[in-house]
C-alpha cells in the first residue's frame, strides 16, 4: 500500500459528530469479529468485518452523519513514463472493533433505555406521546449530547477518538494494523433470484422464535405462490418454521421468479440480530449461487438514514442434503395433492 500521509503532518482525515451513540449503535451491529477493516474516502468511512470468508458485515458511515467531515488525500507522485495521473490510494487499515466500541460507549452510548424495542412498557410518556424520540429531559434536548472527534494522520498513526461531554474530555488512540484486504463475498445482482423488502422487526421476531430450539441450520425458502416465504430451523431439540404471507403489511416488496431454497448456519444469521432489532426495514436478496444478502435500513438521530449490509455463503449441498431434498419433494407431492382437493 502506498503512503497516503505522514504522522508528523496535518491529519488526512478528521471529522466531528454530535453523537457518539449513533456511531456505536451502527458499529455494534457488526461486532461478531475482533477486528474491522477501515477505509476512509471523501464520501464517508467504511467498516467491514468478515468471518472465515463465509460471512461479511459492512457499515458505511456517510459524511452526512457528521457535522464536519474532511478527508484530504495527497496528490500521488506522477510517474515519469506515465502521463495519466493515478487516483490516490484511500486510507486503509485495521482496528480492534472491541476497543473502538468500548471507547464510543465511555459516556453511556449503549444505555438500554435509548435502545429500540427495549423501552419500558410502563414509560407512558416515551412510548405513547413521543415514541422513539428524545423527550424534554434527554441529553440531546438539554445540550449534553457531547461531541465525538475522529482523526487519522496516515500509515503508522493511530486512529484517534476524542469524546467531550459535560466538560469531560477523553482521548483514545487506537493502534492501527496492516489491512488484510479480503475479497468481498460476490453477489450477482444480474442473477438475483429473490428480492423481498419487509419490516426488520418481523425478521427479528422470527429468528428469535426459531432460536428457542437451539438450531444449527436455518433453511430459507421462497415460493412464487403460497406460502411465499418460509424460515425453518433444525437442531438437536427439534425443528420449527415460520411462514410469511404475501401482503403489504408483511412483505412490502416480493419478487420471486421460481422456488429458491438455501441453507445457512443459524449462528451466522443470528449475528445480524442487532441490525434486525435496530433497523426499520430489511431487503432480503438471494442470487442463483445461494449467496444471501441482508441490507438493513437504520434511521439515526436527526432524521438521517444509514445502511448495514450482511452477506452469507450457503451450506455446500452434499449427499445428506440430497436425501433431505428427496424427502421434501415427497412432502411437496403430498401437499400438492391436498391443494388439488381444495
N, C-alpha and C positions, 0 to 999 in steps of 0.2 A: 504494500500500500504506500503510495507516495505521501510525502509530507504535506500536510494541509495547514499547519500552524505551528508556532513556536510558543513554548511555555512562558518565555520572558517578554513576549509581545502582548498586544491587546487581544482579548479573547475573540475567537472567531464566531462564538455563539454566546448570546446572553438573552434572557427573557425574564419577564415578570408576570406572575399570576396572582390574582386577588384571592385565590382559594386553593390551598393545598389539598382540600378534601376531595374535590372533583378529580384531581390527578391521582390521588390514592385509590379512589373507587374504580377508576378505569384500569389502572395497572394491577389492581388486586384481582381482576378477572383472569389474569394470565399468570398467576403466581405458582403454577404447577412445576416450574423449572427453577433451578438455583440461579442461573444467570440469564440476562436478557441482552440481546443484540440491539444496539442503539445506532440509528442512522439519523443524522441531522441534515435537513435541507432547508432552503428558503421558504418552503411551504409548511413545515412543521417537523415534529420529532416522531420517529417510528421505532417502536419497541416490539421485538419479535422473540418468541421463545419456541422451542421445539423439544420433543421427547422421542428419542430412538428413531427419528425420521418417519414416524407414523402419526404424529400429532403435532400441530402447529397452531400457535396463537399470536395474533398481531393486534396491537393497539396503535392507532395513529392519532397523535395529539396535534390537531390543526392549529396553525398560528392564531386563528380566531379565538381560541380558548385563552389566550394570554392578552394581558393589557398592553404589553410591549413585547415585540419579538424581533430580534436582529441576528441574522446569520450572514456574516461577511466571509465569503470564500476567496482566498488569494488567487490571483491570476496564475495559471500554470506557466512554467517556463517554456517558451516556444522552441521546438526542435529545429536545428539548423537545416535539416534536409526535408522538413515538412512545413509547407506554407499554411496548412489548415491548423487552426488553433484547437487544441483539445479542451473538452469540458473539464473543469476542476473536479477532483475527487471529492465526494461527500464525506464528511467526518463519520467514521465508522469504528465502533469499539464495543466492548462488553463491560457490563457492570453487574455486581451482585444484586439480584432483584430483591432478595430478602432484606438486605441492608437499605436499599432505596425505599422500600415500603415502610420499614421501621423509622426511617428519617422523616417521611412525609406525615406520619401519624404521631409525631412527638407531641403536638398540641391537640391530640384527640381527634384526628381526622376520621378515625374509624368508630366514632361514637355510635353505638347501635340505635340510639334514638333518632338519628338522622338517616338511617338506612331504610330503603324501601321495603315494604311488606313486614317490617319489624316494629311498627308503631304500636303503642299500647291501645287496645280496644277501648279502654276507659278514658283515653285522652280525647274528649269530645271536641275541644277547640281545634286540635290538629287534624283530626280525622273527618270532621263534619264541615266546619266553616271554611278552613283553608287547607284542604288535603294536599299533602306533599309540598307545601310552600312554607318558607320561613315566616314565623309569626313576629309580633312586635317586640318580643324579648329574645329573638335569636341573635347570635353573634353578628350575622350579616346586617340586621337592622340596627344594631347598636354600634356599628362601625368597628367591630372587633374581629372581623373575618381574617385579618392577618394578610401577610404578603409572603409569597414564595418566589425566590430568585434562583434561576438556573444559569450556569455558565460553564463553558468548556474552552480551554485555551488552545489545545492541539494535542498531537500524539505525545504520549507520555505524561500528560497532565491529568489531574483528577477531574471528575465530574463534580462540580461544586454546587451545593444547595444551601441557600441562606433563608431561614424562616424567621419572620418577625411577627409577633403578636403581643398586644397589650404591653408594649415596651420591652419585651424579652426577645433577644436575638440569638438564634442558634445557627452556627455554621458547621456544615458537614462536607468533608471532601472524600468522595468515594473513589477508591482505586479503579482504574480502567485497565482492561485486558485486551490482548490482541484479538481481533474478530476471527471467528471461525468460518464465516461466510457460508453457512449451509444452504443447500439448494432448497427452494420453496417446493412444497408438495404441489405438483402440477394439477390444475383443474381445467378441464376442457370446456370452456364456455361455449364453443361452437358445437359441442356434442352433449349439451345439457339435456338430461332425461326428465328431471324433476325440478320444479320451482314452486315453492309454497311459501306464502307470507302469512304469518299468524301472530297473535299476541304472544309475547315471550313468556308471560306467566302461565299460559296453558301448557307450554312445553316444560316449564319448571315444575308445575304440579304433576304432570305425567311422569317425569323422571323421578320425582320424589316418591310417588306412589309405587313405582316399579322397584325402587331401591329397597323396599321392605323385604323382598325375597332374597336379598344378598346375591344378586345375579352376577354372572361373569360375562354374559354376552347380551347385546341388545340387537334385535332384528328390526330393521326398518323396512316397511313395505308400503309402496304407494300404488294405488289402483286407479285406472281411469274412471271406474264406477265404484259404487258402494262395495266395501267400507271406506274407500278413498285413502285414508292414511292410518296405518297400524304400527304401534310400537309394542314389541314383545320382548320380555326379559326372561332369560333362562338361567337358573342357578341351582345350587345344591338343595335349597329349600323349596324348590318347585318352580313354577312358571306363572307369568301373569301378562296381560296385554291391555293396551289402551287404544281405542279407536276414535278417530275424529271424523265427525260428519261434515260433509261439504256444505258450507253456508257462510254468509258474510260475517256472522257473529263469531265463527271459529276460524275459518280459512278465508282470509281476505283475497288472496290470490292462489289459484290452484291450476297448475299446468302439468299434466302427466300424459304423455303420448301412449305409453304402454306400461304394463306391470314392471315395477322396479323394486328389487329386493336385495338388500345387502345386510351384512352382519358386522358389528363393531364391538370392541372391548368396552364393557359397560363403564369401567372406571375412567376411560378416556372421555366418554360423553359426559360423565358426571363432573369432570374437571371444568366444564363450561357452566356449571350450575350457578356460579356467582354472576356471570354475564346474563344468564336466563332470569335471575332474580332482579337484576338491576335494570335491564333493558325494557323498553316498551314494546318493541316489535322484533321479530326474527325472520330472516329469509333462509329457508331450508332448500338447498340445491344439491343435486347429485348428477354426476356425469356418467357416461357409459362404462367407465373403468371402475365405478363404485366409489370414487372419492366423494366424501360428504363435506359440504361447505355450510357452515352456520354463520351468518352475518347478523350481528345484533346492533340495533339502533338504540343508543343510550342518550336520553335527554339530560343535559348537565345544567348546572346553575346558570341563570342569566338567559335561559331560553335557547342555548346552543345545542347542537347535536353532534355526537361522536359515534364512531363505529368500531366494534370489536369483532374480528374475524377469527374463526376456527376452521381448520381443515383436518379431516381424519381419513386414514387409509383403512380400507375394509380388511376383514379376515381373508386369507387365501383359502379358497374353497378346495377341500380335499375329498377323500373317499367318504369320510363321515358326513360331510356336508351334502354330498350327492345322495347318500342314503336318506338324509333328512328331507331333501328336496322331493325324493320319490314318495315319502310318507305324506308330505304336504300336498303333493299332486293328487294322491288318492283322496285326501280330505277335501281338496277343492272339487274333485269329481262328485263326491257326495253332496257337497254344498251346492254344486250346480244342479244336481237332481232336485234338491229341495227347492231351488229357485224356480225350476220348471213347474213344480207343483203349486206354487203360489199364484 
